[in-house]
Amino acid sequence: MSTTLTAYETWLKEVGEALSSINMPMDDWQKIWEFNFRHEFEIGTTANDAAMKANQYWWQLQNKAIGQDCRKTPNCWLPRNHQGGCQPRF
């Protein structure tokens, strides 16, 4: 096994643990909307930041799928009529 593959698998495990800690099981969400974890690894994104990006990506797509996406700001991952300011994806 190459060092890069081992590093990626270790990093991806850390991402999965971070997502599990916020009740967002990676395997469940990846089946619905695939997030490009490989790209995040290759550009040097930390595991925690990649988990946050995936979380926001999945919530934005979930909100859009149920017709509850924010319409105020492009790429805001919060639901429509949310409190406070918009939060564009990470």
Residue frames as qw, qx, qy, qz and C-alpha x, y, z in Angstrom:
[[0.000, 0.891, 0.453, 0.000, 0.00, 0.00, 0.00],
 [0.415, 0.512, -0.041, 0.751, 1.41, 3.37, -0.91],
 [0.266, -0.219, -0.453, 0.822, 2.16, 6.01, 1.69],
 [0.225, -0.059, -0.155, -0.960, -0.29, 8.38, 0.00],
 [0.582, -0.302, -0.623, -0.427, -3.10, 5.81, 0.11],
 [0.532, -0.327, -0.661, 0.416, -2.38, 5.08, 3.78],
 [0.112, -0.121, -0.233, 0.958, -2.33, 8.81, 4.56],
 [0.382, -0.168, -0.355, -0.836, -5.62, 9.32, 2.70],
 [0.611, -0.344, -0.697, -0.152, -7.30, 6.40, 4.49],
 [0.414, -0.286, -0.554, 0.663, -6.11, 7.69, 7.87],
 [0.061, 0.042, 0.011, -0.997, -7.29, 11.22, 7.03],
 [0.479, -0.232, -0.532, -0.659, -10.65, 9.92, 5.77],
 [0.541, -0.366, -0.732, 0.192, -11.13, 7.96, 8.99],
 [0.212, -0.246, -0.372, 0.869, -10.58, 11.20, 10.93],
 [0.277, -0.076, -0.275, -0.918, -13.14, 12.95, 8.72],
 [0.555, -0.306, -0.706, -0.317, -15.62, 10.14, 9.39],
 [0.444, -0.348, -0.648, 0.511, -15.07, 10.43, 13.13],
 [0.017, -0.132, -0.130, 0.983, -15.60, 14.19, 13.01],
 [0.428, -0.150, -0.450, -0.769, -18.84, 13.73, 11.06],
 [0.555, -0.332, -0.763, -0.006, -20.04, 11.01, 13.42],
 [0.287, -0.236, -0.532, 0.761, -19.46, 13.33, 16.37],
 [0.257, 0.194, 0.069, -0.944, -22.07, 15.70, 14.89],
 [0.568, 0.295, 0.709, -0.295, -24.43, 12.86, 13.96],
 [0.568, 0.665, -0.197, -0.443, -23.73, 13.03, 10.22],
 [0.779, -0.158, 0.581, 0.178, -22.66, 9.48, 9.27],
 [0.036, 0.554, -0.537, -0.635, -20.43, 9.84, 6.21],
 [0.163, 0.036, 0.936, 0.311, -21.51, 6.60, 4.55],
 [0.246, 0.628, 0.703, -0.225, -25.20, 7.52, 4.73],
 [0.181, 0.839, 0.056, -0.510, -24.78, 11.00, 3.26],
 [0.110, -0.465, 0.674, 0.563, -22.20, 9.99, 0.63],
 [0.311, 0.271, 0.893, 0.179, -24.73, 7.55, -0.83],
 [0.240, 0.808, 0.499, -0.203, -27.17, 10.42, -1.40],
 [0.295, 0.951, -0.070, 0.059, -24.87, 13.30, -2.38],
 [0.872, 0.001, -0.054, 0.486, -21.24, 12.47, -3.05],
 [0.154, -0.967, 0.167, 0.113, -18.77, 14.96, -1.59],
 [0.745, 0.543, -0.295, 0.252, -15.29, 15.04, -3.14],
 [0.689, -0.701, 0.152, 0.104, -13.18, 14.09, -0.14],
 [0.827, 0.080, 0.192, 0.522, -10.23, 13.09, -2.33],
 [0.310, 0.734, 0.095, 0.597, -9.99, 16.65, -3.66],
 [0.412, -0.872, 0.066, -0.255, -10.07, 18.09, -0.13],
 [0.856, -0.389, 0.189, 0.282, -7.27, 15.73, 0.91],
 [0.721, 0.323, 0.204, 0.578, -5.18, 16.61, -2.13],
 [0.149, 0.784, 0.028, 0.602, -5.42, 20.37, -1.49],
 [0.371, 0.178, -0.598, 0.688, -4.41, 19.90, 2.15],
 [0.510, -0.529, -0.084, -0.673, -7.72, 20.52, 3.90],
 [0.138, -0.273, 0.825, -0.475, -7.64, 19.35, 7.51],
 [0.178, -0.264, -0.945, -0.077, -9.93, 16.46, 8.43],
 [0.005, 0.543, 0.606, -0.581, -12.08, 18.71, 10.64],
 [0.203, 0.470, -0.139, -0.847, -12.42, 21.36, 7.93],
 [0.236, 0.048, -0.819, -0.520, -13.32, 18.71, 5.35],
 [0.096, -0.406, -0.887, 0.196, -15.99, 17.39, 7.71],
 [0.101, 0.573, 0.318, -0.748, -17.39, 20.92, 8.09],
 [0.220, 0.329, -0.480, -0.783, -17.39, 21.44, 4.31],
 [0.202, -0.137, -0.930, -0.274, -19.18, 18.11, 3.76],
 [0.024, -0.484, -0.740, 0.467, -21.70, 18.91, 6.49],
 [0.185, 0.545, 0.072, -0.815, -22.55, 22.26, 4.93],
 [0.215, 0.206, -0.713, -0.634, -22.66, 20.76, 1.41],
 [0.148, -0.258, -0.953, -0.059, -25.04, 18.01, 2.49],
 [0.055, 0.558, 0.581, -0.589, -27.31, 20.39, 4.41],
 [0.208, 0.445, -0.210, -0.845, -27.50, 22.77, 1.46],
 [0.274, 0.062, -0.813, -0.509, -28.46, 19.95, -0.89],
 [0.100, -0.372, -0.896, 0.222, -30.94, 18.50, 1.62],
 [0.129, 0.545, 0.338, -0.757, -32.59, 21.89, 2.07],
 [0.266, 0.345, -0.457, -0.776, -32.76, 22.34, -1.71],
 [0.174, -0.072, -0.950, -0.250, -34.20, 18.85, -2.21],
 [0.087, -0.539, -0.798, 0.255, -37.10, 19.62, 0.12],
 [0.101, 0.727, 0.378, 0.563, -37.62, 23.13, -1.27],
 [0.469, -0.852, -0.203, 0.113, -36.36, 24.84, 1.87],
 [0.672, 0.054, 0.005, 0.738, -33.07, 26.28, 0.63],
 [0.161, -0.700, -0.143, 0.681, -32.14, 29.87, 1.44],
 [0.508, 0.667, 0.416, 0.352, -32.92, 32.21, -1.43],
 [0.141, -0.970, -0.013, 0.195, -31.23, 35.32, 0.00],
 [0.089, -0.788, 0.567, 0.224, -27.58, 34.50, -0.70],
 [0.822, 0.364, -0.418, -0.127, -26.09, 32.06, -3.22],
 [0.620, 0.228, -0.691, 0.292, -24.48, 29.05, -1.54],
 [0.386, -0.418, 0.482, -0.666, -26.02, 29.75, 1.88],
 [0.360, 0.024, -0.932, -0.035, -26.34, 26.30, 3.39],
 [0.180, 0.135, 0.680, -0.698, -28.94, 27.27, 5.99],
 [0.164, 0.513, 0.833, 0.123, -32.67, 26.63, 5.49],
 [0.011, -0.567, -0.355, -0.744, -35.06, 29.24, 4.13],
 [0.409, -0.770, -0.141, -0.469, -36.15, 31.90, 6.65],
 [0.735, -0.157, -0.453, 0.479, -33.24, 31.11, 8.97],
 [0.357, -0.917, -0.114, 0.139, -32.39, 33.38, 11.87],
 [0.462, -0.642, 0.323, 0.519, -29.35, 35.67, 11.61],
 [0.269, 0.704, -0.421, -0.506, -27.20, 36.28, 8.59],
 [0.918, 0.346, -0.142, -0.128, -26.63, 33.94, 5.71],
 [0.530, -0.575, 0.599, 0.173, -23.72, 31.52, 5.89],
 [0.681, 0.561, -0.396, -0.254, -22.24, 30.68, 2.50],
 [0.989, -0.075, -0.070, 0.108, -20.70, 27.22, 2.36],
 [0.614, -0.647, 0.299, 0.339, -17.18, 26.99, 3.80]]
